[in-house]
Amino acid sequence: AYLQLGYKSKTKRMQPAANLATVLDLFISCQGLKDKDVMSKSDPQVGVFEAPSMKSNYWNFLGTTERIKDDLNPKFATALPVNFNFEEMKYLKFKVMDIDSE
């Protein structure tokens, strides 16, 4: 199973060198997820978190995708906005969950 990311910048043109930041819309898809349900296929949803470092104990919740019913290869429509500074490392964690109830 793997997770695939796409992005689209909300900045139309590059800003002057003093402002090396933009907001990126992340688009997420997955392929080959394990089926965790007994009577049907899994209902995946992805949560996205960020932290100041990989060793951080605190991960800030950024948002979730929508839940897609009975799909092991979901392509999520929800774009998740992420602030991005070009000269800083960005640590993101993606948690794929099987959501069985509304």
C-alpha positions as CSV (number, residue, x, y, z in Angstrom):
1,A,0.0,0.0,0.0
2,Y,1.2,3.5,-0.6
3,L,0.1,7.1,-0.3
4,Q,0.4,9.6,-3.1
5,L,0.5,13.4,-2.7
6,G,-0.2,16.1,-5.2
7,Y,-0.2,19.8,-4.5
8,K,-1.3,23.1,-6.0
9,S,0.1,26.5,-4.9
10,K,-2.4,29.3,-4.1
11,T,0.3,31.8,-5.1
12,K,-0.1,32.7,-8.8
13,R,3.4,34.2,-9.2
14,M,6.6,33.9,-7.1
15,Q,6.8,36.7,-4.6
16,P,9.9,38.8,-3.9
17,A,12.8,37.0,-2.2
18,A,11.8,38.4,1.2
19,N,8.5,36.4,1.1
20,L,9.4,32.8,0.4
21,A,6.1,31.4,1.7
22,T,2.9,30.2,0.2
23,V,-0.1,28.0,1.0
24,L,-0.2,24.6,-0.7
25,D,-3.3,22.6,-1.2
26,L,-2.4,18.9,-0.7
27,F,-4.4,16.3,-2.7
28,I,-4.1,12.8,-1.3
29,S,-4.7,9.4,-2.8
30,C,-3.9,5.8,-1.7
31,Q,-3.4,2.5,-3.5
32,G,-3.6,-1.1,-2.2
33,L,-4.9,-0.4,1.3
34,K,-5.5,-3.5,3.4
35,D,-9.1,-4.4,3.8
36,K,-9.9,-4.1,7.6
37,D,-13.7,-4.7,7.3
38,V,-15.3,-8.1,7.5
39,M,-18.5,-7.6,5.4
40,S,-17.4,-4.9,3.0
41,K,-14.3,-3.0,2.0
42,S,-12.6,-0.4,4.2
43,D,-13.9,3.1,4.4
44,P,-10.7,5.2,4.4
45,Q,-10.0,8.7,5.6
46,V,-6.6,10.4,6.0
47,G,-5.6,12.7,8.9
48,V,-2.7,15.1,8.4
49,F,-0.4,16.3,11.2
50,E,2.7,18.6,11.3
51,A,5.5,19.0,13.8
52,P,8.6,21.1,14.2
53,S,10.9,18.0,14.0
54,M,10.6,14.3,13.4
55,K,11.5,13.6,17.0
56,S,8.7,15.9,18.3
57,N,6.2,14.5,20.8
58,Y,3.6,16.9,19.7
59,W,2.0,16.8,16.3
60,N,-0.4,19.6,15.3
61,F,-3.6,18.4,13.6
62,L,-4.1,20.1,10.2
63,G,-7.2,18.4,9.0
64,T,-8.7,15.3,7.4
65,T,-9.9,14.2,4.0
66,E,-13.5,13.1,3.5
67,R,-14.3,9.4,4.2
68,I,-14.8,7.3,1.0
69,K,-16.9,4.2,1.5
70,D,-15.8,0.7,0.4
71,D,-12.6,1.8,-1.5
72,L,-9.1,0.3,-1.2
73,N,-7.7,2.8,-3.8
74,P,-9.3,6.1,-2.8
75,K,-8.6,9.4,-4.5
76,F,-9.8,12.1,-2.0
77,A,-11.4,15.3,-3.3
78,T,-10.8,17.4,-0.2
79,A,-7.7,19.6,-0.6
80,L,-5.9,20.2,2.7
81,P,-4.2,23.7,2.9
82,V,-0.7,23.7,4.4
83,N,1.5,26.8,5.0
84,F,4.8,26.3,3.3
85,N,8.0,28.3,3.8
86,F,10.6,27.5,1.1
87,E,13.6,27.7,3.4
88,E,12.3,25.6,6.2
89,M,11.8,21.8,6.6
90,K,8.2,20.7,6.9
91,Y,7.5,17.5,8.8
92,L,4.1,15.9,8.0
93,K,2.5,12.7,9.2
94,F,-0.4,11.0,7.4
95,K,-2.6,8.7,9.3
96,V,-4.9,6.5,7.2
97,M,-7.9,5.3,9.2
98,D,-10.8,3.0,8.5
99,I,-13.9,4.9,9.6
100,D,-16.9,2.5,10.1
101,S,-19.5,4.9,11.3
102,E,-20.8,8.4,10.3
